[in-house]
């Protein structure tokens, strides 16, 4: 869904829908109709200028284009919900329910009121929504794991999980510096990024030296990365090499051994499902399943982890819907967001720290998760 927001498909279908609707509106004054058509065409021109000429534009100008197009698309999406509701009421009114007749003047006043109310509400929410990704919150959990050996005292690890940073033109070096600062303030023993560290393109990351900032992460037991679907959007090998050079240990169908007590299993993203190792083979290589944690970017893999009795599985990807009302997915889809438990296994799906496409999170927090792991 997030990919759709700021893509060519949104531009074609949403702008096409509104242009068609404007063209069919016979009661609309011609000057207003011409103005709206021109406004839509200018936005489309701006979008495709960025789409086709990105390599020739400055970092700042292309970032501005992305933000303008993103706000345009989210506005059209919210208006679409309003128009669908209005069309339903109009349909019922014409058929048999209300039998109310509106004059054109009344309708114009009604539309004007709705527009003013919408933009007032939307404007107030924008800063809040912006803060949601610039100031991530902390979710903290305690998880106990049973060791295969007899320990004189419990082993404790502070594991910090981040996901979906989507570094690029919107989540730039300035935002990344804040993220790294708040992560280091937690003083974790281990940091794991569960996919989508890169949004789409490496160029802005290289241009701003984001690798220098990532190297400031300094947990004593290491920094690890599991590939997400966005790393596969462009050149997966180049992306993973850059992430490795930025100080991460890549867990791509592989396992990290922490003190021969805790094992971090990194499963490749399911976008590469035909080439990744199957989970049964992967856990067979794990010295102790009882003290293992599975990291996989997309939560569709959690049901398989439950079946194999992996104690804890951590995912991201969904952004908790990113913006209202798509966060309602938590009520209609399993493992969409949050902590879940099933018998002796549990999972957590984080909403992630960053974002893709839309430079805001509305009713979906930006977060990182801290797990206090106790092995006894």
C-alpha positions, -999 to 999 in steps of 0.1 A, spaced: 0 0 0 28 24 9 45 18 -25 12 28 -42 10 62 -25 39 78 -43 40 57 -75 30 61 -111 -1 40 -104 -14 66 -79 -8 94 -104 -26 76 -132 -57 63 -113 -63 90 -88 -57 120 -111 -76 102 -139 -106 97 -116 -107 133 -105 -102 147 -141 -130 124 -153 -153 136 -124 -145 173 -131 -152 168 -168 -186 152 -161 -197 179 -137 -221 200 -158 -231 224 -131 -195 235 -123 -186 270 -135 -163 269 -165 -136 291 -149 -135 267 -119 -134 236 -142 -105 251 -162 -86 260 -131 -89 225 -115 -79 208 -148 -49 231 -150 -40 224 -114 -41 186 -119 -21 188 -151 6 209 -134 9 183 -106 11 155 -131 38 174 -150 58 180 -118 55 143 -109 68 130 -143 95 156 -143 109 140 -112 101 105 -124 120 107 -156 147 133 -148 157 124 -113 193 119 -122 195 155 -136 179 172 -106 195 184 -74 190 164 -42 169 193 -26 147 198 -57 139 161 -61 131 158 -24 107 188 -27 90 171 -57 86 139 -37 70 157 -8 47 178 -30 35 147 -49 31 127 -16 9 154 0 -11 157 -33 -18 119 -33 -28 116 3 -52 146 -1 -68 129 -31 -71 96 -12 -89 114 17 -111 133 -8 -119 100 -25 -133 87 8 -155 118 11 -168 116 -25 -176 79 -22 -196 87 9 -213 117 -8 -221 95 -38 -237 69 -16 -259 95 1 -269 110 -32 -278 76 -46 -299 67 -16 -316 102 -18 -325 96 -54 -339 62 -48 -361 60 -18 -346 71 15 -342 108 20 -362 125 -8 -343 158 -2 -337 182 -30 -306 204 -29 -302 236 -49 -269 243 -66 -262 271 -42 -268 248 -13 -244 222 -27 -218 249 -34 -220 261 2 -218 225 14 -188 217 -7 -170 249 4 -177 241 41 -163 205 37 -132 218 19 -125 244 46 -131 219 74 -109 192 57 -79 215 51 -82 229 86 -82 195 101 -55 182 77 -33 212 84 -35 207 122 -27 170 118 3 175 95 28 187 121 17 159 145 21 134 117 55 148 108 66 145 145 55 108 144 85 99 123 110 125 135 105 116 171 101 78 174 87 63 206 101 33 225 82 0 229 98 -22 256 93 -59 262 108 -86 285 113 -121 270 126 -151 289 143 -180 270 152 -214 284 188 -224 279 198 -259 269 226 -258 295 226 -251 332 236 -215 339 250 -203 372 231 -171 367 208 -158 339 223 -142 308 208 -108 300 209 -89 267 193 -56 257 182 -60 221 171 -30 201 151 -36 169 146 -10 143 128 -15 110 118 4 78 141 34 81 138 39 43 168 62 40 166 83 9 154 117 -1 129 122 27 146 103 56 179 121 50 211 124 70 196 150 93 167 126 103 191 96 105 214 115 129 184 118 153 176 81 149 211 71 157 212 94 187 181 80 203 193 44 196 226 50 213 209 66 242 193 33 249 227 17 253 217 -17 237 239 -47 237 227 -56 202 210 -36 174 191 -54 146 175 -36 116 148 -58 102 148 -47 65 141 -16 44 171 4 56 172 18 20 141 33 4 149 30 -33 181 47 -44 216 46 -30 227 79 -46 212 102 -19 227 81 9 261 82 -7 258 119 -15 250 128 22 274 103 37 247 83 56 272 55 61 293 77 84 262 82 106 254 45 107 289 37 119 282 57 151 260 28 162 282 10 188 265 -19 206 291 -42 221 276 -74 206 272 -60 171 249 -44 146 229 -67 123 208 -63 92 181 -85 76 172 -77 40 137 -63 32 117 -59 0 130 -24 -7 166 -36 -8 155 -57 -38 139 -27 -56 172 -18 -73 205 -36 -71 204 -60 -41 242 -68 -42 252 -32 -43 228 -23 -16 240 -50 8 276 -42 1 269 -6 11 251 -17 43 280 -40 52 305 -12 46 284 10 69 292 -14 98 264 -40 97 267 -78 97 243 -91 71 220 -119 82 207 -133 49 196 -168 55 223 -170 82 228 -171 119 246 -149 144 261 -165 175 260 -143 206 283 -158 233 272 -194 224 239 -186 242 217 -164 220 212 -170 183 199 -145 158 184 -161 127 181 -138 97 157 -150 70 159 -134 36 129 -114 25 100 -133 9 103 -112 -22 132 -135 -30 111 -165 -19 122 -188 -48 159 -185 -39 159 -181 -1 166 -210 22 136 -228 36 131 -221 73 134 -258 83 168 -260 68 178 -228 85 168 -237 120 185 -271 116 218 -251 115 209 -233 148 228 -248 178 198 -241 201 163 -234 189 152 -226 225 174 -195 227 169 -183 191 151 -153 177 139 -152 141 141 -119 122 122 -117 89 110 -85 73 75 -94 62 51 -108 89 35 -133 65 64 -156 76 52 -156 113 28 -184 109 56 -207 97 77 -197 126 49 -206 150 45 -240 134 82 -247 140 80 -234 176 106 -206 173 103 -188 206 103 -152 193 98 -138 157 103 -101 149 91 -84 117 83 -50 102 71 -40 67 35 -30 74 42 5 90 10 -2 109 -9 11 79 12 43 77 -18 66 77 -54 65 88 -76 46 79 -51 20 67 -41 13 103 -74 -5 106 -56 -34 91 -47 -45 126 -84 -55 131 -87 -75 99 -53 -91 93 -33 -114 115 2 -101 126 -4 -67 110 11 -49 140 19 -54 177 28 -82 200 11 -116 196 15 -149 215 5 -184 206 12 -212 232 50 -212 237 59 -189 208 54 -151 203 60 -124 178 62 -87 174 55 -67 143 69 -32 146 55 -1 128 91 9 120 110 41 124 108 57 90 85 59 61 83 56 23 65 79 0 45 100 24 66 123 46 42 118 76 27 91 98 -9 97 107 -23 76 137 6 52 132 36 58 155 72 58 145 89 34 169 118 11 178 114 -19 201 136 -28 230 136 -64 241 151 -73 275 162 -109 268 168 -131 298 183 -166 292 180 -189 322 
